[in-house]
Amino acid sequence: MRVQKGQGVTIADRRVGTTFERNHKALRPYYFALLGAIFVAFIDSVLPDEPYSSPLLSYGVRCAVLTIVISAVAATWWCIDHGRDWDTDLVPVLVAVVTAGTLLTFLHGTPFSLEGINGDQSFRTATLTRFADTAGLADFTYRDLPAYYSPALMWLLGRAADLFGLEPWRLLKYGTLAIAYIAPIVTYLLWRRLVAPRIAALISATTLITAAAAASGTIAEPYAWIVFVAFVPWWIEAVQGIRRAEVKPLPIIVSGLVGAALFATYYYFFFLGPLVFLIALGIERARGEFSWQKAGRGLLVLLIAAAGSAFFWLPLAVNFLSAENYFSYNNRYFRPSFGDIALPMVEPNFVGALAMTGLLYMIWSASRNTICRHLLAFFVAVYAWHVVGFVAALGGFPLMSFKMKELILAVCLVAAVMALRHLAEVTIEWTRRFEARRLIAAMAALLAVITADHFVTYVVKHPGVASAHNQRLPDGRLPRYADEPTKPASTATAQALSSAIMSNYQGTDRPVVLSDRIDLFAFYPYYGFVQWNAFYSHPTANFRGRVELVESFARVATPSDFTALLDGNAFDRIDVLVLRVQGDKAVFTYKDMDFPNGSKEHDATFPTALISPQDFNLTKLDGYLVAVRK
């Protein structure tokens, strides 16, 4: 075997060594990610016995984050100075430790995620509970209807709860923490296929800002968070065909299946796709760079994504097309702020300055920077979609265009990272002085500290933290650090209500329950006769017809007629009533659509005398009546 002079090793040995180094480098982000995850788990075991509102807890988190940030800057400085590159894989993991570690610390002592089971967390928790009870993609409220919201993440969490015998509602917290950890790493892994790894590592840090600024509360909406950080870089590479020259292209089937996973996790951003695609093609045609082959490849990726996610949308489409009654409520929820134009770049603060820097850099470098051109395509598309959304709203079918507004800040921050990197390179080249490098390092450290502290401050002030710590468990107990941990429950607990149901229910399937108790459906996999909130109701469930039926109970003459109506109505047989009692009336409270002014609360009441002991097993619990059909 041939030996190179003066080195004493064979060429084969060198090839083996080179292959090992290449494989090691490819796996290095995952090594760091595993170590970071172990460290975050360790954090939970050593947290002090301090309530979430303790100033000492906030003090400690800020000091820990400061240490992590300075470590990241120092590692980057050392690697640049010594010609190494392992910092690019380390920085995103340190960002992940900050995001997940901060959330974990302030949720320590409660089994709930941000906001408990309040607001939108009620249907997310109910969805998770449903998927723990069945492997099918079923609606979280109604029997025999397919899942309406993208099910992927909640299905995985629900099946995990079933597999390991865990109470499913607890998994939402762990899912949120997992996404908080994964999001910066996924951001880095996708962006490094488009830009230099060190720039991609810095882009991963923008998740600290976007998570704290998202209009739709991404930090409490884990499935939206992960798709939010992944959608833009995936689209630019997979659909528009852009990547770094030295990066090997992914097989088209892989790109398409990644898109399928994103769509099945959270589909709203895909509505923006046609506009982005057309704008990008228009730019390419104007520059003489248009290629039918590249455009066709992008469309094929989208076709594969559609086919790969058909397990979710196809049954839903069939249901929509075959239903006698279709009316979508969730997109008709509207607040005055939804019409505001996203202008983060004019905000008089740190984030606004970064966004303006990014916008100016996108415009300045668009003629020679492919990535900036595609970021501008997203930028323009979001504003165009905002206008389209207004036209659609006038036609009575809003598009929830406000959910796209957070992309404006995201693309501006990506461009800002590129701008600051370019500025640093130009400064060093012009001055050629070591002092300039030190100044840039100091400025980078300052920006990093401000960015990380911005996220910590957001979590500290997030009202959802207090809600998580003051949310009652199914048995009525409060978490350890609740504001008043010994305060007794003021009404019947979800566990007591469920026990009253199951001790009397004789059916073999899950019962259909008429109730406005949010916690009952969040903690237990009962079917609802009608959703208490119109905006969470499945489009083909006929919310209006069901509510009108409940309101008609007040006009029923006799208990036998009432029982017959429950048994033989046009929707579902009602097996159980769990209703609040006021005097001689049973009360069902629901929220109805009041477009464009949000919602209005209504009470549907009827005499409790209609609920006959001859037809129902009756249990009274702290102001509630549980009536189970015999």
Secondary structure as GFF3:
##gff-version 3
##sequence-region A 1 630
A	DSSP	alpha_helix	11	46	.	.	.	ID=ss1
A	DSSP	alpha_helix	55	82	.	.	.	ID=ss2
A	DSSP	alpha_helix	87	106	.	.	.	ID=ss3
A	DSSP	alpha_helix	120	133	.	.	.	ID=ss4
A	DSSP	alpha_helix	152	164	.	.	.	ID=ss5
A	DSSP	three_ten_helix	168	170	.	.	.	ID=ss6
A	DSSP	alpha_helix	171	191	.	.	.	ID=ss7
A	DSSP	alpha_helix	197	204	.	.	.	ID=ss8
A	DSSP	alpha_helix	207	210	.	.	.	ID=ss9
A	DSSP	three_ten_helix	218	220	.	.	.	ID=ss10
A	DSSP	alpha_helix	222	234	.	.	.	ID=ss11
A	DSSP	pi_helix	235	239	.	.	.	ID=ss12
A	DSSP	alpha_helix	252	265	.	.	.	ID=ss13
A	DSSP	three_ten_helix	268	272	.	.	.	ID=ss14
A	DSSP	alpha_helix	273	286	.	.	.	ID=ss15
A	DSSP	alpha_helix	292	308	.	.	.	ID=ss16
A	DSSP	alpha_helix	310	322	.	.	.	ID=ss17
A	DSSP	three_ten_helix	330	332	.	.	.	ID=ss18
A	DSSP	three_ten_helix	336	339	.	.	.	ID=ss19
A	DSSP	three_ten_helix	344	346	.	.	.	ID=ss20
A	DSSP	alpha_helix	350	365	.	.	.	ID=ss21
A	DSSP	alpha_helix	370	394	.	.	.	ID=ss22
A	DSSP	three_ten_helix	401	404	.	.	.	ID=ss23
A	DSSP	alpha_helix	406	431	.	.	.	ID=ss24
A	DSSP	alpha_helix	434	461	.	.	.	ID=ss25
A	DSSP	alpha_helix	463	469	.	.	.	ID=ss26
A	DSSP	alpha_helix	494	502	.	.	.	ID=ss27
A	DSSP	beta_strand	512	515	.	.	.	ID=ss28
A	DSSP	alpha_helix	518	523	.	.	.	ID=ss29
A	DSSP	beta_strand	527	528	.	.	.	ID=ss30
A	DSSP	three_ten_helix	534	536	.	.	.	ID=ss31
A	DSSP	alpha_helix	543	552	.	.	.	ID=ss32
A	DSSP	three_ten_helix	553	555	.	.	.	ID=ss33
A	DSSP	alpha_helix	559	568	.	.	.	ID=ss34
A	DSSP	beta_strand	576	582	.	.	.	ID=ss35
A	DSSP	beta_strand	585	593	.	.	.	ID=ss36
A	DSSP	beta_strand	599	607	.	.	.	ID=ss37
A	DSSP	three_ten_helix	608	610	.	.	.	ID=ss38
A	DSSP	beta_strand	616	621	.	.	.	ID=ss39
A	DSSP	beta_strand	624	629	.	.	.	ID=ss40
###
